[in-house]
Amino acid sequence: MCESSNPTKQADTAPGRRCPENKARAAAVLVFHGELKTLLRRPRRAGPVSYPVDRRASIKDVVESLGVPHTEIYGLQCNGRQAGLEDILAPGQRLEIHPAVPPVEPLRDHPLRPALPRLAFLVDENVARLAGLLRLVGLDAAYDRELGDKDLARLAHEEGRILLTRDTALLKRSLVTHGRLVRAAEPWDQLREILTFYRTAPLRLLSRCPRCNQLLAPVDKQDVLPLLEPKTKRYYRTFHQCPGCGRVYWRGSHVEKLMRRLSKYGLHAKLENPDDNPYER
């Protein structure tokens, strides 16, 4: 109960109840910027959020209680100074919370998360088709439909992978340091979103098996001859094979279709050799 020079007014304040001045001092102000606003629970989207600090909680716990996974935060200032997600929120603080500015470089250290050793993804069941598309352009994209949320978070942590999902609850798990809440609904739009959001090396089209994620290896035609159809044997002479599942790949009409699709989505220029076909006849 705050002090007052008016005895009558002071008596009207119930014992143990904070007056408005104390309430203001006991709150922190959180300002969400850019696309982070759309992740807030609806009543909070209009402007700065006044958050009552009535318990000991980290900034991570507070922002996630408002709907924003910590993986979506790339800038965090407290009263004008750099802050960390594990810092404890205190009354009177003002947090400025920013999203990423693409392209994100996960292989470099960041104030809020460590660098990854390599660019590798882990795809959740709700964006399963994205895994195959990432593999088609040569990116390491693990996927296992049998994994639950707990195992996905553990695998992302142990293997240093970026977790891709449309599930906000999954990205709030503490073991997940790198992740992206995929906004697009259609698989090819999702591919464009990820390739735009992250900085990648030039993409090597069809260098990885779209079925099992292993890198393809050149193979002599004679070694795979029993696996080929008659017309394939006749018209093609350069082949690649997956060491995992044994599937054989060559430059068929599907390659030209894939190149056209990449061009349609503005991804053609990201290829290592955008004017060449990945296989020779």
ZADO-1210 file (C-alpha; in nm, 4 decimals, padded with zeros to 6 digits):
<atoms>
<atom x="00.0000" y="00.0000" z="00.0000" code="MET" pos="1"/>
<atom x="00.1512" y="00.3296" z="-00.1058" code="CYS" pos="2"/>
<atom x="00.1787" y="00.6275" z="00.1183" code="GLU" pos="3"/>
<atom x="-00.0665" y="00.9162" z="00.0854" code="SER" pos="4"/>
<atom x="-00.1050" y="01.2560" z="00.2494" code="SER" pos="5"/>
<atom x="-00.4835" y="01.2170" z="00.2460" code="ASN" pos="6"/>
<atom x="-00.5846" y="00.9940" z="00.5428" code="PRO" pos="7"/>
<atom x="-00.9339" y="00.9350" z="00.4047" code="THR" pos="8"/>
<atom x="-00.8027" y="00.8297" z="00.0653" code="LYS" pos="9"/>
<atom x="-00.5443" y="00.6094" z="00.2328" code="GLN" pos="10"/>
<atom x="-00.8126" y="00.4370" z="00.4386" code="ALA" pos="11"/>
<atom x="-01.0080" y="00.3571" z="00.1194" code="ASP" pos="12"/>
<atom x="-00.7227" y="00.1408" z="-00.0066" code="THR" pos="13"/>
<atom x="-00.7769" y="-00.2190" z="00.0993" code="ALA" pos="14"/>
<atom x="-00.4932" y="-00.3747" z="00.3045" code="PRO" pos="15"/>
<atom x="-00.2500" y="-00.5706" z="00.0873" code="GLY" pos="16"/>
<atom x="-00.3805" y="-00.4210" z="-00.2387" code="ARG" pos="17"/>
<atom x="-00.1296" y="-00.2380" z="-00.4605" code="ARG" pos="18"/>
<atom x="-00.2209" y="00.1134" z="-00.5626" code="CYS" pos="19"/>
<atom x="-00.1888" y="00.2050" z="-00.9347" code="PRO" pos="20"/>
<atom x="00.1553" y="00.3568" z="-00.8809" code="GLU" pos="21"/>
<atom x="00.2875" y="00.0336" z="-00.7308" code="ASN" pos="22"/>
<atom x="00.1253" y="-00.1701" z="-01.0052" code="LYS" pos="23"/>
<atom x="00.3091" y="00.0328" z="-01.2664" code="ALA" pos="24"/>
<atom x="00.6382" y="-00.0136" z="-01.0837" code="ARG" pos="25"/>
<atom x="00.5754" y="-00.3916" z="-01.0559" code="ALA" pos="26"/>
<atom x="00.5274" y="-00.4338" z="-01.4298" code="ALA" pos="27"/>
<atom x="00.7720" y="-00.4642" z="-01.7163" code="ALA" pos="28"/>
<atom x="00.7035" y="-00.3409" z="-02.0676" code="VAL" pos="29"/>
<atom x="00.7671" y="-00.5738" z="-02.3610" code="LEU" pos="30"/>
<atom x="00.7751" y="-00.4326" z="-02.7135" code="VAL" pos="31"/>
<atom x="00.7535" y="-00.6918" z="-02.9908" code="PHE" pos="32"/>
<atom x="00.8632" y="-00.5873" z="-03.3380" code="HIS" pos="33"/>
<atom x="00.7896" y="-00.7039" z="-03.6917" code="GLY" pos="34"/>
<atom x="00.6483" y="-01.0493" z="-03.7496" code="GLU" pos="35"/>
<atom x="00.6739" y="-01.1347" z="-03.3792" code="LEU" pos="36"/>
<atom x="00.3553" y="-00.9326" z="-03.3220" code="LYS" pos="37"/>
<atom x="00.1551" y="-01.1886" z="-03.5190" code="THR" pos="38"/>
<atom x="00.2685" y="-01.4653" z="-03.2821" code="LEU" pos="39"/>
<atom x="00.1317" y="-01.2917" z="-02.9736" code="LEU" pos="40"/>
<atom x="-00.1999" y="-01.4039" z="-02.8357" code="ARG" pos="41"/>
<atom x="-00.4631" y="-01.1809" z="-02.9966" code="ARG" pos="42"/>
<atom x="-00.5397" y="-00.9383" z="-02.7098" code="PRO" pos="43"/>
<atom x="-00.1684" y="-00.8496" z="-02.6928" code="ARG" pos="44"/>
<atom x="-00.1103" y="-00.7581" z="-03.0595" code="ARG" pos="45"/>
<atom x="-00.2173" y="-00.3929" z="-03.0470" code="ALA" pos="46"/>
<atom x="00.0970" y="-00.2440" z="-02.8914" code="GLY" pos="47"/>
<atom x="00.3513" y="-00.2729" z="-02.6075" code="PRO" pos="48"/>
<atom x="00.2681" y="-00.5405" z="-02.3525" code="VAL" pos="49"/>
<atom x="00.2577" y="-00.4455" z="-01.9851" code="SER" pos="50"/>
<atom x="00.3564" y="-00.7620" z="-01.8025" code="TYR" pos="51"/>
<atom x="00.3024" y="-00.7905" z="-01.4243" code="PRO" pos="52"/>
<atom x="00.6232" y="-00.9157" z="-01.2648" code="VAL" pos="53"/>
<atom x="00.4777" y="-01.1102" z="-00.9735" code="ASP" pos="54"/>
<atom x="00.7067" y="-01.4147" z="-00.9915" code="ARG" pos="55"/>
<atom x="01.0671" y="-01.4959" z="-01.0700" code="ARG" pos="56"/>
<atom x="01.0822" y="-01.5886" z="-01.4397" code="ALA" pos="57"/>
<atom x="01.3334" y="-01.5745" z="-01.7226" code="SER" pos="58"/>
<atom x="01.2760" y="-01.3592" z="-02.0273" code="ILE" pos="59"/>
<atom x="01.2417" y="-01.6814" z="-02.2283" code="LYS" pos="60"/>
<atom x="00.9590" y="-01.8059" z="-02.0061" code="ASP" pos="61"/>
<atom x="00.7807" y="-01.4702" z="-02.0181" code="VAL" pos="62"/>
<atom x="00.7880" y="-01.4195" z="-02.3956" code="VAL" pos="63"/>
<atom x="00.6829" y="-01.7800" z="-02.4537" code="GLU" pos="64"/>
<atom x="00.3914" y="-01.7428" z="-02.2135" code="SER" pos="65"/>
<atom x="00.2755" y="-01.4635" z="-02.4454" code="LEU" pos="66"/>
<atom x="00.2932" y="-01.6932" z="-02.7492" code="GLY" pos="67"/>
<atom x="00.6380" y="-01.6266" z="-02.9036" code="VAL" pos="68"/>
<atom x="00.8872" y="-01.9200" z="-02.9211" code="PRO" pos="69"/>
<atom x="01.2405" y="-01.8211" z="-02.8221" code="HIS" pos="70"/>
<atom x="01.3734" y="-01.9509" z="-03.1551" code="THR" pos="71"/>
<atom x="01.1998" y="-01.6606" z="-03.3335" code="GLU" pos="72"/>
<atom x="01.3869" y="-01.3932" z="-03.1358" code="ILE" pos="73"/>
<atom x="01.7078" y="-01.2512" z="-03.2848" code="TYR" pos="74"/>
<atom x="01.7353" y="-00.9172" z="-03.1079" code="GLY" pos="75"/>
<atom x="01.6826" y="-00.8551" z="-02.7354" code="LEU" pos="76"/>
<atom x="01.7554" y="-00.5315" z="-02.5490" code="GLN" pos="77"/>
<atom x="01.6695" y="-00.4515" z="-02.1892" code="CYS" pos="78"/>
<atom x="01.6640" y="-00.0789" z="-02.1131" code="ASN" pos="79"/>
<atom x="01.8816" y="-00.0238" z="-02.4178" code="GLY" pos="80"/>
<atom x="02.1396" y="-00.2930" z="-02.3386" code="ARG" pos="81"/>
<atom x="02.1913" y="-00.6401" z="-02.4818" code="GLN" pos="82"/>
<atom x="02.0052" y="-00.9032" z="-02.2795" code="ALA" pos="83"/>
<atom x="01.9915" y="-01.2825" z="-02.2769" code="GLY" pos="84"/>
<atom x="01.6946" y="-01.5163" z="-02.2903" code="LEU" pos="85"/>
<atom x="01.7854" y="-01.6674" z="-01.9527" code="GLU" pos="86"/>
<atom x="01.8046" y="-01.3270" z="-01.7797" code="ASP" pos="87"/>
<atom x="01.5450" y="-01.2775" z="-01.5070" code="ILE" pos="88"/>
<atom x="01.2785" y="-01.0192" z="-01.5875" code="LEU" pos="89"/>
<atom x="01.2507" y="-00.7411" z="-01.3272" code="ALA" pos="90"/>
<atom x="00.9870" y="-00.4763" z="-01.2606" code="PRO" pos="91"/>
<atom x="01.0380" y="-00.1480" z="-01.4431" code="GLY" pos="92"/>
<atom x="01.2355" y="-00.2988" z="-01.7288" code="GLN" pos="93"/>
<atom x="01.1578" y="-00.2294" z="-02.0928" code="ARG" pos="94"/>
<atom x="01.2360" y="-00.5063" z="-02.3391" code="LEU" pos="95"/>
<atom x="01.2720" y="-00.4507" z="-02.7128" code="GLU" pos="96"/>
<atom x="01.2256" y="-00.7852" z="-02.8864" code="ILE" pos="97"/>
<atom x="01.3129" y="-00.8207" z="-03.2550" code="HIS" pos="98"/>
<atom x="01.2739" y="-01.0935" z="-03.5185" code="PRO" pos="99"/>
<atom x="01.5451" y="-01.2050" z="-03.7592" code="ALA" pos="100"/>
<atom x="01.6628" y="-00.9955" z="-04.0507" code="VAL" pos="101"/>
<atom x="01.7181" y="-01.2518" z="-04.3310" code="PRO" pos="102"/>
<atom x="01.9341" y="-01.4051" z="-04.4459" code="PRO" pos="103"/>
<atom x="02.0197" y="-01.5646" z="-04.1128" code="VAL" pos="104"/>
<atom x="02.3660" y="-01.7215" z="-04.0819" code="GLU" pos="105"/>
<atom x="02.3360" y="-02.0089" z="-03.8318" code="PRO" pos="106"/>
<atom x="02.7021" y="-02.1058" z="-03.8755" code="LEU" pos="107"/>
<atom x="02.8101" y="-01.7836" z="-03.7029" code="ARG" pos="108"/>
<atom x="02.7902" y="-01.7093" z="-03.3313" code="ASP" pos="109"/>
<atom x="02.4936" y="-01.4990" z="-03.2262" code="HIS" pos="110"/>
<atom x="02.4344" y="-01.3229" z="-02.8924" code="PRO" pos="111"/>
<atom x="02.1292" y="-01.5430" z="-02.8288" code="LEU" pos="112"/>
<atom x="02.2505" y="-01.8804" z="-02.9589" code="ARG" pos="113"/>
<atom x="02.5746" y="-02.0604" z="-03.0484" code="PRO" pos="114"/>
<atom x="02.6917" y="-02.1271" z="-03.4028" code="ALA" pos="115"/>
<atom x="02.6088" y="-02.4599" z="-03.5639" code="LEU" pos="116"/>
<atom x="02.8919" y="-02.6768" z="-03.7026" code="PRO" pos="117"/>
<atom x="02.7146" y="-02.7185" z="-04.0383" code="ARG" pos="118"/>
<atom x="02.3871" y="-02.6323" z="-04.2084" code="LEU" pos="119"/>
<atom x="02.1533" y="-02.9227" z="-04.1367" code="ALA" pos="120"/>
<atom x="01.7785" y="-02.9381" z="-04.0781" code="PHE" pos="121"/>
<atom x="01.5352" y="-03.1569" z="-03.8879" code="LEU" pos="122"/>
<atom x="01.1824" y="-03.1574" z="-04.0284" code="VAL" pos="123"/>
<atom x="00.8712" y="-03.2156" z="-03.8199" code="ASP" pos="124"/>
<atom x="00.5774" y="-03.4281" z="-03.9363" code="GLU" pos="125"/>
<atom x="00.3591" y="-03.1236" z="-04.0027" code="ASN" pos="126"/>
<atom x="00.5979" y="-03.0006" z="-04.2753" code="VAL" pos="127"/>
<atom x="00.7069" y="-03.3480" z="-04.3875" code="ALA" pos="128"/>
<atom x="00.7086" y="-03.2777" z="-04.7632" code="ARG" pos="129"/>
<atom x="00.9558" y="-02.9965" z="-04.7055" code="LEU" pos="130"/>
<atom x="01.2220" y="-03.2563" z="-04.6184" code="ALA" pos="131"/>
<atom x="01.2164" y="-03.4051" z="-04.9682" code="GLY" pos="132"/>
<atom x="01.2361" y="-03.0648" z="-05.1348" code="LEU" pos="133"/>
<atom x="01.5330" y="-02.9583" z="-04.9219" code="LEU" pos="134"/>
<atom x="01.7089" y="-03.2815" z="-05.0180" code="ARG" pos="135"/>
<atom x="01.6382" y="-03.2216" z="-05.3880" code="LEU" pos="136"/>
<atom x="01.8417" y="-02.9007" z="-05.3705" code="VAL" pos="137"/>
<atom x="02.1234" y="-03.0751" z="-05.1844" code="GLY" pos="138"/>
<atom x="02.0533" y="-02.9786" z="-04.8234" code="LEU" pos="139"/>
<atom x="02.0786" y="-03.2149" z="-04.5275" code="ASP" pos="140"/>
<atom x="01.7230" y="-03.2600" z="-04.4005" code="ALA" pos="141"/>
<atom x="01.6525" y="-03.5368" z="-04.1487" code="ALA" pos="142"/>
<atom x="01.2973" y="-03.6635" z="-04.1065" code="TYR" pos="143"/>
<atom x="01.1435" y="-03.9477" z="-03.9082" code="ASP" pos="144"/>
<atom x="00.7677" y="-03.9617" z="-03.8747" code="ARG" pos="145"/>
<atom x="00.7962" y="-04.1862" z="-03.5680" code="GLU" pos="146"/>
<atom x="00.9653" y="-03.9199" z="-03.3532" code="LEU" pos="147"/>
<atom x="00.7593" y="-03.7342" z="-03.0929" code="GLY" pos="148"/>
<atom x="00.8261" y="-03.3802" z="-02.9755" code="ASP" pos="149"/>
<atom x="01.0625" y="-03.4846" z="-02.6965" code="LYS" pos="150"/>
<atom x="01.2776" y="-03.6916" z="-02.9324" code="ASP" pos="151"/>
<atom x="01.2741" y="-03.4229" z="-03.2021" code="LEU" pos="152"/>
<atom x="01.4066" y="-03.1665" z="-02.9546" code="ALA" pos="153"/>
<atom x="01.6731" y="-03.4095" z="-02.8315" code="ARG" pos="154"/>
<atom x="01.7853" y="-03.4997" z="-03.1848" code="LEU" pos="155"/>
<atom x="01.8026" y="-03.1352" z="-03.2932" code="ALA" pos="156"/>
<atom x="02.0208" y="-03.0627" z="-02.9897" code="HIS" pos="157"/>
<atom x="02.2486" y="-03.3669" z="-03.0210" code="GLU" pos="158"/>
<atom x="02.3075" y="-03.3364" z="-03.3970" code="GLU" pos="159"/>
<atom x="02.3128" y="-02.9560" z="-03.4162" code="GLY" pos="160"/>
<atom x="02.0170" y="-02.9285" z="-03.6523" code="ARG" pos="161"/>
<atom x="01.7714" y="-02.6476" z="-03.7244" code="ILE" pos="162"/>
<atom x="01.4232" y="-02.7677" z="-03.6318" code="LEU" pos="163"/>
<atom x="01.1567" y="-02.6769" z="-03.8893" code="LEU" pos="164"/>
<atom x="00.7946" y="-02.6991" z="-03.7794" code="THR" pos="165"/>
<atom x="00.4581" y="-02.5221" z="-03.7647" code="ARG" pos="166"/>
<atom x="00.4183" y="-02.6214" z="-03.3999" code="ASP" pos="167"/>
<atom x="00.4964" y="-02.3331" z="-03.1625" code="THR" pos="168"/>
<atom x="00.4953" y="-02.5602" z="-02.8558" code="ALA" pos="169"/>
<atom x="00.7735" y="-02.7743" z="-03.0014" code="LEU" pos="170"/>
<atom x="00.9988" y="-02.4710" z="-03.0564" code="LEU" pos="171"/>
<atom x="00.9522" y="-02.3619" z="-02.6947" code="LYS" pos="172"/>
<atom x="01.1430" y="-02.6650" z="-02.5644" code="ARG" pos="173"/>
<atom x="01.4680" y="-02.5626" z="-02.3958" code="SER" pos="174"/>
<atom x="01.6804" y="-02.8142" z="-02.5870" code="LEU" pos="175"/>
<atom x="01.5901" y="-02.6439" z="-02.9150" code="VAL" pos="176"/>
<atom x="01.8373" y="-02.3612" z="-02.9795" code="THR" pos="177"/>
<atom x="01.7917" y="-02.3240" z="-03.3567" code="HIS" pos="178"/>
<atom x="01.4520" y="-02.3471" z="-03.5184" code="GLY" pos="179"/>
<atom x="01.2098" y="-02.1824" z="-03.7534" code="ARG" pos="180"/>
<atom x="00.8332" y="-02.1597" z="-03.7202" code="LEU" pos="181"/>
<atom x="00.7398" y="-02.2198" z="-04.0833" code="VAL" pos="182"/>
<atom x="00.4772" y="-01.9690" z="-04.1927" code="ARG" pos="183"/>
<atom x="00.3964" y="-02.0948" z="-04.5432" code="ALA" pos="184"/>
<atom x="00.1379" y="-02.3710" z="-04.5817" code="ALA" pos="185"/>
<atom x="00.2331" y="-02.5186" z="-04.9222" code="GLU" pos="186"/>
<atom x="00.5558" y="-02.7236" z="-04.9555" code="PRO" pos="187"/>
<atom x="00.7112" y="-02.5234" z="-05.2418" code="TRP" pos="188"/>
<atom x="00.6290" y="-02.1982" z="-05.0638" code="ASP" pos="189"/>
<atom x="00.7903" y="-02.3474" z="-04.7532" code="GLN" pos="190"/>
<atom x="01.1039" y="-02.4268" z="-04.9523" code="LEU" pos="191"/>
<atom x="01.1244" y="-02.0712" z="-05.0788" code="ARG" pos="192"/>
<atom x="01.0708" y="-01.9424" z="-04.7240" code="GLU" pos="193"/>
<atom x="01.3565" y="-02.1504" z="-04.5800" code="ILE" pos="194"/>
<atom x="01.5998" y="-02.0783" z="-04.8652" code="LEU" pos="195"/>
<atom x="01.5245" y="-01.7067" z="-04.8308" code="THR" pos="196"/>
<atom x="01.5426" y="-01.7029" z="-04.4513" code="PHE" pos="197"/>
<atom x="01.8772" y="-01.8845" z="-04.4168" code="TYR" pos="198"/>
<atom x="02.2015" y="-01.8053" z="-04.5953" code="ARG" pos="199"/>
<atom x="02.3162" y="-02.1165" z="-04.7767" code="THR" pos="200"/>
<atom x="02.6106" y="-02.2078" z="-04.9941" code="ALA" pos="201"/>
<atom x="02.5228" y="-02.2439" z="-05.3633" code="PRO" pos="202"/>
<atom x="02.2824" y="-02.5340" z="-05.3909" code="LEU" pos="203"/>
<atom x="02.3854" y="-02.8582" z="-05.5597" code="ARG" pos="204"/>
<atom x="02.0712" y="-02.9860" z="-05.7263" code="LEU" pos="205"/>
<atom x="02.0091" y="-03.3615" z="-05.7005" code="LEU" pos="206"/>
<atom x="02.3293" y="-03.4280" z="-05.5091" code="SER" pos="207"/>
<atom x="02.1416" y="-03.5963" z="-05.2235" code="ARG" pos="208"/>
<atom x="01.8896" y="-03.8797" z="-05.2175" code="CYS" pos="209"/>
<atom x="01.5400" y="-03.7324" z="-05.1716" code="PRO" pos="210"/>
<atom x="01.4252" y="-04.0584" z="-05.0112" code="ARG" pos="211"/>
<atom x="01.6903" y="-04.1209" z="-04.7420" code="CYS" pos="212"/>
<atom x="01.8966" y="-03.7988" z="-04.7279" code="ASN" pos="213"/>
<atom x="02.2374" y="-03.9527" z="-04.8111" code="GLN" pos="214"/>
<atom x="02.4755" y="-03.7923" z="-05.0605" code="LEU" pos="215"/>
<atom x="02.4724" y="-03.9553" z="-05.4036" code="LEU" pos="216"/>
<atom x="02.7870" y="-04.1087" z="-05.5537" code="ALA" pos="217"/>
<atom x="02.8807" y="-04.1491" z="-05.9219" code="PRO" pos="218"/>
<atom x="02.8421" y="-04.5073" z="-06.0368" code="VAL" pos="219"/>
<atom x="02.9520" y="-04.6949" z="-06.3474" code="ASP" pos="220"/>
<atom x="02.6657" y="-04.7767" z="-06.5811" code="LYS" pos="221"/>
<atom x="02.7655" y="-05.1421" z="-06.5946" code="GLN" pos="222"/>
<atom x="02.7272" y="-05.1717" z="-06.2180" code="ASP" pos="223"/>
<atom x="02.3625" y="-05.0605" z="-06.2239" code="VAL" pos="224"/>
<atom x="02.2595" y="-05.2033" z="-06.5608" code="LEU" pos="225"/>
<atom x="02.0252" y="-05.4655" z="-06.4078" code="PRO" pos="226"/>
<atom x="01.8333" y="-05.1849" z="-06.2332" code="LEU" pos="227"/>
<atom x="01.7631" y="-04.9804" z="-06.5489" code="LEU" pos="228"/>
<atom x="01.4685" y="-04.9812" z="-06.7877" code="GLU" pos="229"/>
<atom x="01.5441" y="-05.0563" z="-07.1572" code="PRO" pos="230"/>
<atom x="01.5098" y="-04.6940" z="-07.2767" code="LYS" pos="231"/>
<atom x="01.7223" y="-04.5694" z="-06.9903" code="THR" pos="232"/>
<atom x="01.9943" y="-04.8167" z="-07.0831" code="LYS" pos="233"/>
<atom x="01.9808" y="-04.6955" z="-07.4424" code="ARG" pos="234"/>
<atom x="01.9728" y="-04.3177" z="-07.4015" code="TYR" pos="235"/>
<atom x="02.1673" y="-04.2406" z="-07.0804" code="TYR" pos="236"/>
<atom x="02.5216" y="-04.3153" z="-06.9760" code="ARG" pos="237"/>
<atom x="02.5889" y="-04.1064" z="-06.6605" code="THR" pos="238"/>
<atom x="02.4393" y="-04.2313" z="-06.3336" code="PHE" pos="239"/>
<atom x="02.4490" y="-04.1650" z="-05.9601" code="HIS" pos="240"/>
<atom x="02.3459" y="-04.4023" z="-05.6840" code="GLN" pos="241"/>
<atom x="02.2435" y="-04.3640" z="-05.3221" code="CYS" pos="242"/>
<atom x="02.4719" y="-04.5695" z="-05.0921" code="PRO" pos="243"/>
<atom x="02.1850" y="-04.6014" z="-04.8461" code="GLY" pos="244"/>
<atom x="01.8780" y="-04.7203" z="-05.0341" code="CYS" pos="245"/>
<atom x="02.0455" y="-04.8123" z="-05.3637" code="GLY" pos="246"/>
<atom x="01.8215" y="-04.5981" z="-05.5844" code="ARG" pos="247"/>
<atom x="01.9772" y="-04.4909" z="-05.9142" code="VAL" pos="248"/>
<atom x="01.9474" y="-04.1376" z="-06.0589" code="TYR" pos="249"/>
<atom x="02.0065" y="-03.9936" z="-06.4055" code="TRP" pos="250"/>
<atom x="01.9124" y="-03.6865" z="-06.6029" code="ARG" pos="251"/>
<atom x="01.5606" y="-03.7558" z="-06.7244" code="GLY" pos="252"/>
<atom x="01.2700" y="-03.5263" z="-06.8064" code="SER" pos="253"/>
<atom x="01.2080" y="-03.4853" z="-06.4325" code="HIS" pos="254"/>
<atom x="01.5252" y="-03.2752" z="-06.4070" code="VAL" pos="255"/>
<atom x="01.4013" y="-03.0169" z="-06.6575" code="GLU" pos="256"/>
<atom x="01.0655" y="-03.0033" z="-06.4759" code="LYS" pos="257"/>
<atom x="01.2430" y="-02.9450" z="-06.1467" code="LEU" pos="258"/>
<atom x="01.4551" y="-02.6655" z="-06.2977" code="MET" pos="259"/>
<atom x="01.1409" y="-02.4938" z="-06.4280" code="ARG" pos="260"/>
<atom x="00.9753" y="-02.5207" z="-06.0882" code="ARG" pos="261"/>
<atom x="01.2789" y="-02.3684" z="-05.9177" code="LEU" pos="262"/>
<atom x="01.2737" y="-02.0811" z="-06.1657" code="SER" pos="263"/>
<atom x="00.9029" y="-02.0260" z="-06.1008" code="LYS" pos="264"/>
<atom x="00.9728" y="-01.9811" z="-05.7293" code="TYR" pos="265"/>
<atom x="01.2731" y="-01.7561" z="-05.7854" code="GLY" pos="266"/>
<atom x="01.5234" y="-02.0156" z="-05.6614" code="LEU" pos="267"/>
<atom x="01.7075" y="-02.0891" z="-05.9846" code="HIS" pos="268"/>
<atom x="01.9829" y="-01.8367" z="-05.9060" code="ALA" pos="269"/>
<atom x="02.0674" y="-02.0144" z="-05.5800" code="LYS" pos="270"/>
<atom x="02.2010" y="-02.3177" z="-05.7663" code="LEU" pos="271"/>
<atom x="02.5751" y="-02.3809" z="-05.7839" code="GLU" pos="272"/>
<atom x="02.5602" y="-02.3873" z="-06.1657" code="ASN" pos="273"/>
<atom x="02.2207" y="-02.2388" z="-06.2525" code="PRO" pos="274"/>
<atom x="02.2656" y="-02.2757" z="-06.6279" code="ASP" pos="275"/>
<atom x="02.3839" y="-02.6381" z="-06.6208" code="ASP" pos="276"/>
<atom x="02.1932" y="-02.9600" z="-06.5758" code="ASN" pos="277"/>
<atom x="02.3077" y="-03.1622" z="-06.2726" code="PRO" pos="278"/>
<atom x="02.3754" y="-03.4720" z="-06.4809" code="TYR" pos="279"/>
<atom x="02.5292" y="-03.5183" z="-06.8253" code="GLU" pos="280"/>
<atom x="02.3948" y="-03.7661" z="-07.0746" code="ARG" pos="281"/>
</atoms>
